[in-house]
């Protein structure tokens, strides 16, 4: 997921985002209690990579995110991926298709090998400007479940966790990383729009 976010951000914004700048928080600590709480609230949890540009600064990360049941993202399953583009002129556009598994991956690797053999260069690397990720520019509400205290304002309780007020992505990922380093359990999920 992280590499897909890096490539998507690079192409969308004409930049070269260092992959090591993109924080990733997975779903390994999501419990059946969390899933039940999400379902009771009409939500589905998906692992999402997202990137945005604000005032020339790029935000990018991979993290679980909650979506309302019945939305296109909530209904994307199996080897299918969905990519959503939000822009002033085109509003919101979503595209779905196979994005994982042997056949689609193999077909794309073969196409890339043929392109390289024909002398093709990267399709965006010549124009890209190395741009660090700045996750302080994007704020989101988060579901947080941990046995430690939560240093953010909370808006409501959900299951054993809490929904925070808007928090910069950088602060939430630093908090979660610190809790994990202390050996404590934590699960976070951004709350999608």
C-alpha positions as CSV (number, residue, x, y, z in Angstrom):
1,X,0.0,0.0,0.0
2,X,2.8,2.4,0.8
3,X,4.4,2.1,-2.6
4,X,1.0,2.7,-4.3
5,X,0.6,5.9,-2.2
6,X,4.1,7.0,-3.2
7,X,3.5,6.4,-6.9
8,X,0.1,8.0,-6.8
9,X,1.3,11.1,-5.0
10,X,4.3,11.4,-7.4
11,X,2.1,11.2,-10.4
12,X,-0.8,13.3,-9.1
13,X,1.4,16.2,-7.8
14,X,4.5,16.0,-10.0
15,X,6.8,15.3,-7.0
16,X,9.1,12.6,-5.8
17,X,8.0,11.6,-2.3
18,X,10.6,9.6,-0.3
19,X,9.0,6.3,0.7
20,X,10.6,6.5,4.1
21,X,8.6,9.7,4.8
22,X,5.3,7.9,4.5
23,X,4.1,6.5,7.9
24,X,2.2,3.2,7.9
25,X,-0.1,1.9,10.5
26,X,-1.6,-1.5,9.7
27,X,-4.6,-3.5,10.9
28,X,-2.8,-6.2,12.9
29,X,-4.1,-4.8,16.2
30,X,-7.7,-4.4,15.1
31,X,-9.8,-6.7,17.3
32,X,-13.2,-8.3,16.8
33,X,-14.5,-5.9,19.4
34,X,-13.3,-3.0,17.3
35,X,-15.0,-4.5,14.2
36,X,-18.3,-5.0,16.2
37,X,-18.2,-1.4,17.4
38,X,-17.6,-0.1,13.8
39,X,-20.5,-2.3,12.5
40,X,-22.8,-1.1,15.3
41,X,-22.0,2.5,14.2
42,X,-22.7,1.7,10.5
43,X,-19.0,1.8,9.6
44,X,-16.5,-0.5,7.8
45,X,-12.8,-0.4,8.4
46,X,-10.4,-0.5,5.4
47,X,-6.6,-0.1,5.1
48,X,-6.2,3.1,3.0
49,X,-3.3,4.9,1.5
50,X,-4.0,8.5,0.9
51,X,-2.1,11.6,-0.2
52,X,-3.1,15.2,-0.5
53,X,-1.5,18.6,-1.4
54,X,-2.3,21.8,0.6
55,X,-0.4,25.0,0.1
56,X,2.3,23.2,-1.9
57,X,2.9,20.7,0.9
58,X,2.3,17.0,0.5
59,X,0.7,14.8,3.1
60,X,0.8,11.0,2.6
61,X,0.3,7.9,4.8
62,X,-1.2,4.4,5.0
63,X,-3.6,3.8,7.8
64,X,-6.9,2.1,8.7
65,X,-9.9,4.3,7.9
66,X,-13.6,4.0,8.7
67,X,-16.2,4.5,6.0
68,X,-20.0,4.5,6.1
69,X,-21.5,1.1,5.0
70,X,-22.8,1.3,1.5
71,X,-20.1,3.6,0.1
72,X,-18.0,2.5,-2.8
73,X,-14.8,2.3,-0.7
74,X,-16.6,0.2,2.0
75,X,-17.7,-2.2,-0.6
76,X,-14.3,-2.7,-2.3
77,X,-13.2,-6.3,-1.5
78,X,-10.8,-9.1,-2.4
79,X,-8.1,-8.2,-4.9
80,X,-9.9,-5.1,-6.0
81,X,-8.6,-1.6,-5.3
82,X,-10.3,1.8,-5.5
83,X,-8.6,5.1,-6.2
84,X,-10.5,8.3,-5.6
85,X,-9.5,11.7,-6.9
86,X,-10.8,14.9,-5.4
87,X,-10.2,18.1,-7.3
88,X,-11.9,21.4,-7.8
89,X,-12.8,20.9,-11.5
90,X,-13.7,17.2,-11.5
91,X,-15.1,17.0,-8.0
92,X,-14.8,13.4,-6.8
93,X,-14.0,10.6,-9.2
94,X,-13.5,7.0,-8.1
95,X,-12.1,4.1,-10.2
96,X,-12.1,0.4,-9.2
97,X,-10.3,-2.6,-10.6
98,X,-8.0,-5.5,-9.8
99,X,-5.0,-4.2,-8.1
100,X,-3.6,-7.2,-6.4
101,X,-3.0,-10.8,-7.1
102,X,-0.8,-12.8,-9.5
103,X,-2.6,-12.0,-12.8
104,X,-2.8,-8.2,-12.6
105,X,0.6,-7.9,-11.0
106,X,2.2,-10.2,-13.6
107,X,0.6,-8.4,-16.5
108,X,1.9,-5.1,-15.3
109,X,5.4,-6.4,-14.6
110,X,5.5,-7.9,-18.1
111,X,4.3,-4.6,-19.7
112,X,7.0,-2.6,-17.7
113,X,9.7,-5.1,-18.9
114,X,8.6,-4.7,-22.5
115,X,8.6,-0.9,-22.1
116,X,12.1,-0.9,-20.6
117,X,13.4,-3.2,-23.4
118,X,12.1,-0.7,-25.9
119,X,14.1,2.1,-24.2
120,X,11.3,3.8,-22.3
121,X,12.2,6.1,-19.4
122,X,10.1,6.6,-16.3
123,X,6.9,8.4,-17.2
124,X,7.2,11.0,-14.4
125,X,10.7,10.8,-12.9
126,X,12.2,13.4,-15.3
127,X,9.9,16.2,-14.1
128,X,9.6,15.2,-10.4
129,X,11.0,17.4,-7.6
130,X,12.0,15.6,-4.4
131,X,9.4,16.7,-1.9
132,X,9.3,15.7,1.8
133,X,6.0,14.5,3.3
134,X,4.5,17.0,5.8
135,X,1.7,15.3,7.6
136,X,1.1,18.3,9.9
137,X,-1.0,19.9,7.1
138,X,-3.8,17.3,7.2
139,X,-6.1,16.9,10.2
140,X,-8.6,14.1,10.7
141,X,-10.8,12.6,13.3
142,X,-9.5,9.3,14.6
143,X,-10.9,6.2,16.3
144,X,-8.3,5.4,19.0
145,X,-8.3,2.3,21.3
146,X,-5.4,1.9,23.8
147,X,-4.9,1.0,27.4
148,X,-2.8,4.2,27.7
149,X,-4.3,7.7,28.0
150,X,-5.3,9.6,24.9
151,X,-3.7,13.1,24.8
152,X,-6.2,14.4,22.3
153,X,-9.7,16.0,22.8
154,X,-12.3,13.3,22.3
155,X,-15.7,13.8,20.7
156,X,-17.5,10.5,21.5
157,X,-17.0,7.0,22.7
158,X,-17.2,4.1,20.3
159,X,-16.9,0.6,21.7
160,X,-13.8,0.4,23.8
161,X,-12.3,3.4,21.9
162,X,-12.9,7.0,21.4
163,X,-13.4,9.3,18.4
164,X,-11.0,12.3,18.6
165,X,-11.6,15.8,17.5
166,X,-9.5,16.6,14.4
167,X,-5.8,15.8,14.9
168,X,-2.8,16.3,12.6
169,X,-1.9,13.0,10.9
170,X,1.7,13.5,12.0
171,X,0.7,13.8,15.7
172,X,-1.5,10.7,15.6
173,X,1.2,8.6,14.0
174,X,3.8,9.8,16.4
175,X,1.5,9.1,19.3
176,X,0.7,5.6,18.0
177,X,4.4,4.8,17.3
178,X,5.3,5.9,20.9
179,X,2.6,3.7,22.4
180,X,3.9,0.7,20.4
181,X,7.5,1.4,21.5
182,X,6.3,1.2,25.1
183,X,4.9,-2.3,24.3
184,X,1.3,-1.1,24.8
185,X,-1.6,-2.1,22.6
186,X,-3.1,0.5,20.3
187,X,-5.4,0.6,17.3
188,X,-6.1,3.8,15.3
189,X,-8.3,4.4,12.3
190,X,-9.0,7.7,10.6
191,X,-12.7,8.5,10.2
192,X,-13.4,9.0,6.5
193,X,-15.7,11.5,5.1
